[in-house]
């Protein structure tokens, strides 16, 4: 398990509080040019498998729905009751748990897995997610209360939801050795890295992890110092082996990453739906 910032944060990796216990600090919904928005909500499974009980006790059989935030969040301010899921009928879903597992490596605390009685794809699917509690951005400058987003239907395959440049992709970070679950970029040859976040967890058909042969499937547009664009591929694919929704694209060029694209029909979500052709712009704001 990844070492969290505090014992309180570690306890909140998976939370079952059905009410908001975070005081209203009067924070704004935007700060420093960044907005506290939800990027995606993805109906991943109608019924989670037994393994989900490791994430949160009693989760087997409930709906699983990953939600992606625009920034990393302060998980000490996250409670299951902060989320309201509306179904097609207008009824409200019932939350069982909210968890950041398994995406807990440094820089990944923007994905929250919602678990609960959140509708059914055939009879009354979930259609929207709203933040009704005081979830704060990790830097403590914004609240996500009031943010909302539509739900990607169960039958749809996963798309790219976010991409950003990464400052620290080695095993030694600014605060000492980094404890990570996924693989890291090789220090030999890597000059910068881009983290891509999918709407939900992704594997190959049959459940196997992608390998280095799949690095070249990521088409990256970069700009040189003179602004000239060109297309490159990462020379190495990292952040593998941890079962989450993130990949690290290891690059051997200093040209500025502009966008990332991935072809259709390669990766699947836990419901075995293949990804569509997908692309995303790379955020200019560098993270850790």
C-alpha positions as a Markdown table, in Angstrom:
| # | Residue | x | y | z |
|---|---|---|---|---|
| 1 | Unk | 0.0 | 0.0 | 0.0 |
| 2 | Unk | 1.2 | 3.5 | -0.8 |
| 3 | Unk | 2.3 | 5.6 | 2.1 |
| 4 | Unk | -0.2 | 8.4 | 2.5 |
| 5 | Unk | 0.5 | 11.9 | 3.8 |
| 6 | Unk | -1.1 | 11.2 | 7.2 |
| 7 | Unk | -2.9 | 8.5 | 9.2 |
| 8 | Unk | -6.1 | 10.4 | 8.7 |
| 9 | Unk | -5.6 | 10.4 | 4.9 |
| 10 | Unk | -4.9 | 6.7 | 5.0 |
| 11 | Unk | -8.1 | 6.0 | 6.8 |
| 12 | Unk | -10.0 | 8.0 | 4.1 |
| 13 | Unk | -8.7 | 6.0 | 1.1 |
| 14 | Unk | -12.1 | 4.3 | 1.2 |
| 15 | Unk | -14.9 | 6.2 | 3.0 |
| 16 | Unk | -18.4 | 5.0 | 4.0 |
| 17 | Unk | -19.6 | 8.2 | 5.7 |
| 18 | Unk | -23.1 | 8.9 | 4.3 |
| 19 | Unk | -23.1 | 12.6 | 5.3 |
| 20 | Unk | -20.6 | 15.4 | 4.7 |
| 21 | Unk | -18.3 | 15.8 | 7.7 |
| 22 | Unk | -16.1 | 18.5 | 6.2 |
| 23 | Unk | -16.8 | 22.0 | 7.5 |
| 24 | Unk | -17.7 | 24.6 | 4.8 |
| 25 | Unk | -14.6 | 26.7 | 4.5 |
| 26 | Unk | -16.1 | 29.2 | 2.1 |
| 27 | Unk | -13.7 | 28.2 | -0.7 |
| 28 | Unk | -14.4 | 29.3 | -4.3 |
| 29 | Unk | -15.0 | 26.9 | -7.3 |
| 30 | Unk | -12.0 | 28.3 | -9.1 |
| 31 | Unk | -8.5 | 29.7 | -8.3 |
| 32 | Unk | -5.4 | 30.7 | -10.3 |
| 33 | Unk | -7.0 | 29.9 | -13.6 |
| 34 | Unk | -8.2 | 26.4 | -12.6 |
| 35 | Unk | -11.8 | 25.4 | -12.1 |
| 36 | Unk | -13.0 | 22.7 | -9.8 |
| 37 | Unk | -14.9 | 20.6 | -12.4 |
| 38 | Unk | -15.7 | 16.9 | -12.8 |
| 39 | Unk | -14.2 | 15.7 | -16.0 |
| 40 | Unk | -16.0 | 12.3 | -16.4 |
| 41 | Unk | -18.2 | 9.8 | -14.6 |
| 42 | Unk | -18.0 | 6.3 | -16.1 |
| 43 | Unk | -20.5 | 3.5 | -15.5 |
| 44 | Unk | -17.9 | 0.8 | -15.2 |
| 45 | Unk | -19.8 | -2.2 | -13.9 |
| 46 | Unk | -23.4 | -3.0 | -12.9 |
| 47 | Unk | -22.2 | -5.5 | -10.3 |
| 48 | Unk | -18.7 | -5.4 | -8.8 |
| 49 | Unk | -16.9 | -8.7 | -8.3 |
| 50 | Unk | -15.9 | -10.2 | -4.9 |
| 51 | Unk | -12.4 | -8.6 | -5.2 |
| 52 | Unk | -14.0 | -5.2 | -4.7 |
| 53 | Unk | -14.5 | -6.1 | -1.0 |
| 54 | Unk | -10.8 | -5.4 | -0.7 |
| 55 | Unk | -11.4 | -1.8 | -1.7 |
| 56 | Unk | -14.4 | -1.4 | 0.6 |
| 57 | Unk | -16.1 | -4.1 | 2.7 |
| 58 | Unk | -19.5 | -5.2 | 1.4 |
| 59 | Unk | -19.0 | -3.8 | -2.2 |
| 60 | Unk | -19.6 | -7.0 | -4.1 |
| 61 | Unk | -22.7 | -6.8 | -6.3 |
| 62 | Unk | -22.9 | -3.0 | -6.2 |
| 63 | Unk | -22.4 | -0.6 | -9.2 |
| 64 | Unk | -18.9 | 0.7 | -9.7 |
| 65 | Unk | -18.5 | 4.2 | -11.2 |
| 66 | Unk | -15.1 | 6.0 | -11.5 |
| 67 | Unk | -15.3 | 9.8 | -11.4 |
| 68 | Unk | -12.4 | 11.9 | -12.6 |
| 69 | Unk | -11.7 | 15.3 | -11.0 |
| 70 | Unk | -10.0 | 18.2 | -12.7 |
| 71 | Unk | -7.3 | 18.3 | -10.0 |
| 72 | Unk | -6.1 | 16.0 | -7.3 |
| 73 | Unk | -8.3 | 16.2 | -4.2 |
| 74 | Unk | -7.7 | 16.3 | -0.5 |
| 75 | Unk | -9.0 | 12.9 | 0.5 |
| 76 | Unk | -9.3 | 13.9 | 4.1 |
| 77 | Unk | -12.3 | 16.0 | 2.9 |
| 78 | Unk | -13.9 | 13.2 | 0.9 |
| 79 | Unk | -16.9 | 11.3 | 2.2 |
| 80 | Unk | -19.3 | 8.9 | 0.4 |
| 81 | Unk | -22.1 | 11.3 | 1.2 |
| 82 | Unk | -20.5 | 14.1 | -0.8 |
| 83 | Unk | -21.7 | 12.4 | -4.0 |
| 84 | Unk | -25.2 | 12.4 | -5.4 |
| 85 | Unk | -26.0 | 10.1 | -8.3 |
| 86 | Unk | -29.2 | 10.7 | -10.3 |
| 87 | Unk | -30.9 | 7.9 | -12.2 |
| 88 | Unk | -32.8 | 8.1 | -15.5 |
| 89 | Unk | -36.1 | 7.9 | -13.6 |
| 90 | Unk | -35.2 | 10.9 | -11.5 |
| 91 | Unk | -34.5 | 8.7 | -8.4 |
| 92 | Unk | -31.4 | 9.1 | -6.4 |
| 93 | Unk | -28.8 | 6.4 | -6.0 |
| 94 | Unk | -27.7 | 5.1 | -2.6 |
| 95 | Unk | -24.0 | 5.5 | -1.9 |
| 96 | Unk | -22.1 | 2.6 | -0.1 |
| 97 | Unk | -18.5 | 3.8 | -0.4 |
| 98 | Unk | -16.2 | 6.2 | -2.2 |
| 99 | Unk | -12.6 | 5.2 | -2.7 |
| 100 | Unk | -9.4 | 6.4 | -4.4 |
| 101 | Unk | -8.2 | 2.8 | -4.7 |
| 102 | Unk | -6.4 | 1.6 | -6.8 |
| 103 | Unk | -5.1 | 5.0 | -8.2 |
| 104 | Unk | -3.0 | 6.1 | -5.2 |
| 105 | Unk | 0.4 | 6.8 | -6.6 |
| 106 | Unk | 1.7 | 10.3 | -6.3 |
| 107 | Unk | -0.1 | 12.6 | -8.8 |
| 108 | Unk | -3.1 | 10.2 | -9.2 |
| 109 | Unk | -5.5 | 11.3 | -6.5 |
| 110 | Unk | -8.1 | 12.7 | -9.0 |
| 111 | Unk | -10.0 | 9.4 | -9.6 |
| 112 | Unk | -12.7 | 8.4 | -7.1 |
| 113 | Unk | -14.5 | 5.0 | -7.4 |
| 114 | Unk | -18.2 | 5.4 | -6.4 |
| 115 | Unk | -19.7 | 2.2 | -5.1 |
| 116 | Unk | -23.4 | 1.7 | -4.3 |
| 117 | Unk | -26.9 | 1.0 | -5.4 |
| 118 | Unk | -26.5 | 3.4 | -8.3 |
| 119 | Unk | -29.0 | 2.1 | -10.8 |
| 120 | Unk | -28.9 | -0.6 | -13.5 |
| 121 | Unk | -28.0 | -0.3 | -17.1 |
| 122 | Unk | -31.1 | -2.1 | -18.4 |
| 123 | Unk | -33.8 | -0.7 | -16.2 |
| 124 | Unk | -32.8 | 2.6 | -14.7 |
| 125 | Unk | -29.2 | 3.7 | -15.5 |
| 126 | Unk | -27.3 | 6.5 | -13.7 |
| 127 | Unk | -27.3 | 9.7 | -15.8 |
| 128 | Unk | -25.4 | 12.3 | -13.6 |
| 129 | Unk | -23.1 | 12.8 | -10.7 |
| 130 | Unk | -23.1 | 15.9 | -8.5 |
| 131 | Unk | -20.8 | 16.9 | -5.6 |
| 132 | Unk | -23.1 | 18.0 | -2.8 |
| 133 | Unk | -20.4 | 18.1 | 0.0 |
| 134 | Unk | -17.2 | 20.0 | 0.7 |
| 135 | Unk | -14.5 | 18.1 | -1.3 |
| 136 | Unk | -11.5 | 20.3 | -1.5 |
| 137 | Unk | -8.7 | 20.4 | -4.1 |
| 138 | Unk | -5.4 | 19.0 | -2.8 |
| 139 | Unk | -3.9 | 22.5 | -2.5 |
| 140 | Unk | -6.9 | 23.6 | -0.3 |
| 141 | Unk | -7.8 | 26.5 | -2.6 |
| 142 | Unk | -11.0 | 25.3 | -4.2 |
| 143 | Unk | -14.2 | 23.4 | -3.3 |
| 144 | Unk | -15.8 | 20.9 | -5.7 |
| 145 | Unk | -19.3 | 21.4 | -4.1 |
| 146 | Unk | -21.7 | 22.1 | -6.9 |
| 147 | Unk | -19.7 | 20.4 | -9.7 |
| 148 | Unk | -21.6 | 17.9 | -11.8 |
| 149 | Unk | -21.1 | 15.8 | -14.9 |
| 150 | Unk | -23.1 | 13.3 | -17.0 |
| 151 | Unk | -22.5 | 9.6 | -16.8 |
| 152 | Unk | -20.9 | 7.6 | -19.7 |
| 153 | Unk | -23.2 | 4.6 | -20.3 |
| 154 | Unk | -22.1 | 1.1 | -19.3 |
| 155 | Unk | -22.0 | -0.1 | -22.9 |
| 156 | Unk | -19.4 | 2.5 | -24.0 |
| 157 | Unk | -15.7 | 1.7 | -23.9 |
| 158 | Unk | -13.2 | 3.9 | -22.0 |
| 159 | Unk | -11.7 | 7.1 | -23.4 |
| 160 | Unk | -8.9 | 9.3 | -22.3 |
| 161 | Unk | -10.1 | 11.8 | -19.7 |
| 162 | Unk | -6.9 | 13.7 | -18.8 |
| 163 | Unk | -3.3 | 14.1 | -19.6 |
| 164 | Unk | -0.5 | 16.1 | -17.9 |
| 165 | Unk | 3.2 | 16.5 | -17.9 |
| 166 | Unk | 4.9 | 15.0 | -14.9 |
| 167 | Unk | 7.9 | 16.6 | -13.2 |
| 168 | Unk | 9.0 | 13.7 | -11.0 |
| 169 | Unk | 9.0 | 10.4 | -12.7 |
| 170 | Unk | 12.0 | 8.8 | -10.9 |
| 171 | Unk | 12.1 | 6.6 | -7.8 |
| 172 | Unk | 13.5 | 9.5 | -5.7 |
| 173 | Unk | 11.2 | 12.4 | -5.3 |
| 174 | Unk | 11.5 | 15.8 | -3.7 |
| 175 | Unk | 10.5 | 14.4 | -0.3 |
| 176 | Unk | 12.7 | 11.3 | -0.5 |
| 177 | Unk | 12.2 | 7.8 | -2.0 |
| 178 | Unk | 8.8 | 7.4 | -3.7 |
| 179 | Unk | 6.6 | 4.5 | -2.8 |
| 180 | Unk | 4.6 | 3.6 | -5.9 |
| 181 | Unk | 2.5 | 0.6 | -7.0 |
| 182 | Unk | 3.0 | 1.1 | -10.7 |
| 183 | Unk | 6.2 | 0.9 | -12.7 |
| 184 | Unk | 8.2 | 4.0 | -13.4 |
| 185 | Unk | 10.0 | 5.5 | -16.4 |
| 186 | Unk | 13.6 | 4.4 | -16.8 |
| 187 | Unk | 16.1 | 7.0 | -15.7 |
| 188 | Unk | 18.3 | 6.2 | -18.6 |
| 189 | Unk | 16.8 | 7.9 | -21.7 |
| 190 | Unk | 13.7 | 9.6 | -20.1 |
| 191 | Unk | 13.9 | 13.4 | -20.3 |
| 192 | Unk | 10.2 | 14.0 | -19.5 |
| 193 | Unk | 7.0 | 12.1 | -19.0 |
| 194 | Unk | 3.2 | 12.5 | -19.6 |
| 195 | Unk | 0.6 | 10.8 | -17.4 |
| 196 | Unk | -2.6 | 9.9 | -19.1 |
| 197 | Unk | -5.8 | 9.1 | -17.2 |
| 198 | Unk | -8.5 | 6.9 | -18.7 |
| 199 | Unk | -12.1 | 7.1 | -17.7 |
| 200 | Unk | -11.8 | 3.8 | -15.9 |
| 201 | Unk | -9.4 | 0.9 | -15.4 |
| 202 | Unk | -8.0 | -0.5 | -18.6 |
| 203 | Unk | -6.4 | -3.8 | -19.6 |
| 204 | Unk | -6.1 | -5.8 | -22.8 |
| 205 | Unk | -8.9 | -8.2 | -23.8 |
| 206 | Unk | -8.8 | -11.1 | -21.3 |
| 207 | Unk | -7.5 | -9.0 | -18.5 |
| 208 | Unk | -3.7 | -8.9 | -19.3 |
| 209 | Unk | -1.7 | -5.8 | -18.7 |
| 210 | Unk | -0.4 | -3.8 | -21.7 |
| 211 | Unk | 3.3 | -4.2 | -22.3 |
| 212 | Unk | 6.1 | -2.2 | -24.1 |
| 213 | Unk | 4.7 | -3.2 | -27.5 |
| 214 | Unk | 1.8 | -0.9 | -26.7 |
| 215 | Unk | 3.9 | 2.2 | -26.1 |
| 216 | Unk | 4.0 | 2.9 | -29.8 |
| 217 | Unk | 0.2 | 3.0 | -30.0 |
| 218 | Unk | 0.2 | 6.3 | -28.2 |
| 219 | Unk | 0.6 | 9.0 | -30.8 |
| 220 | Unk | 1.8 | 12.3 | -29.3 |
| 221 | Unk | 1.9 | 15.7 | -30.9 |
| 222 | Unk | 4.8 | 17.8 | -29.6 |
| 223 | Unk | 6.0 | 21.3 | -30.4 |
| 224 | Unk | 9.6 | 22.3 | -30.8 |
| 225 | Unk | 11.1 | 25.5 | -29.6 |
| 226 | Unk | 10.1 | 27.2 | -32.8 |
| 227 | Unk | 6.5 | 26.1 | -32.5 |
| 228 | Unk | 6.7 | 23.4 | -35.2 |
| 229 | Unk | 4.5 | 20.4 | -34.4 |
| 230 | Unk | 5.5 | 16.8 | -35.1 |
| 231 | Unk | 4.2 | 13.4 | -34.1 |
| 232 | Unk | 6.3 | 11.1 | -31.8 |
| 233 | Unk | 5.7 | 8.0 | -29.8 |
| 234 | Unk | 6.9 | 7.3 | -26.2 |
| 235 | Unk | 9.9 | 5.1 | -26.1 |
| 236 | Unk | 8.7 | 3.4 | -22.9 |
| 237 | Unk | 5.3 | 2.7 | -21.2 |
| 238 | Unk | 5.2 | 2.9 | -17.4 |
| 239 | Unk | 2.8 | 2.9 | -14.5 |
| 240 | Unk | 1.9 | -0.7 | -15.3 |
| 241 | Unk | 1.0 | -3.6 | -13.0 |
| 242 | Unk | -1.1 | -1.7 | -10.5 |
| 243 | Unk | -4.6 | -2.2 | -12.0 |
| 244 | Unk | -5.6 | 1.5 | -12.1 |
| 245 | Unk | -6.6 | 3.9 | -14.9 |
| 246 | Unk | -3.3 | 5.7 | -15.4 |
| 247 | Unk | -0.4 | 5.1 | -17.8 |
| 248 | Unk | 3.0 | 7.0 | -17.9 |
| 249 | Unk | 4.3 | 7.9 | -21.3 |
| 250 | Unk | 8.1 | 8.1 | -21.1 |
| 251 | Unk | 9.7 | 10.5 | -23.6 |
| 252 | Unk | 13.2 | 11.0 | -24.9 |
| 253 | Unk | 12.5 | 14.5 | -26.4 |
| 254 | Unk | 12.3 | 17.9 | -24.7 |
| 255 | Unk | 9.7 | 19.2 | -27.2 |
| 256 | Unk | 6.5 | 20.3 | -25.4 |
| 257 | Unk | 3.7 | 17.7 | -25.4 |
| 258 | Unk | 0.5 | 19.1 | -26.9 |
| 259 | Unk | -1.9 | 16.2 | -27.3 |
| 260 | Unk | -2.1 | 12.4 | -27.0 |
| 261 | Unk | -4.2 | 10.0 | -29.2 |
| 262 | Unk | -4.8 | 6.3 | -29.0 |
| 263 | Unk | -6.4 | 4.0 | -31.6 |
| 264 | Unk | -9.7 | 2.1 | -31.2 |
| 265 | Unk | -10.2 | -1.5 | -30.2 |
| 266 | Unk | -7.1 | -2.2 | -28.0 |
| 267 | Unk | -8.0 | -1.7 | -24.4 |
| 268 | Unk | -11.0 | -2.8 | -22.5 |
| 269 | Unk | -12.8 | -1.7 | -19.3 |
| 270 | Unk | -13.8 | -4.2 | -16.6 |
| 271 | Unk | -17.1 | -4.7 | -18.5 |
| 272 | Unk | -15.0 | -5.9 | -21.5 |
| 273 | Unk | -16.0 | -2.9 | -23.7 |
| 274 | Unk | -13.3 | -1.9 | -26.1 |
| 275 | Unk | -12.0 | 1.7 | -26.3 |
| 276 | Unk | -13.0 | 4.0 | -29.1 |
| 277 | Unk | -10.5 | 6.2 | -30.9 |
| 278 | Unk | -9.7 | 8.8 | -28.3 |
| 279 | Unk | -7.5 | 11.9 | -27.9 |
| 280 | Unk | -6.8 | 14.5 | -25.3 |
| 281 | Unk | -4.9 | 17.7 | -25.0 |
| 282 | Unk | -2.0 | 17.7 | -22.5 |
| 283 | Unk | -2.4 | 20.1 | -19.6 |
| 284 | Unk | 0.3 | 22.7 | -19.4 |
| 285 | Unk | 0.2 | 22.7 | -15.6 |
| 286 | Unk | 2.9 | 20.4 | -14.4 |
| 287 | Unk | 2.2 | 18.1 | -11.5 |
| 288 | Unk | 4.5 | 16.2 | -9.2 |
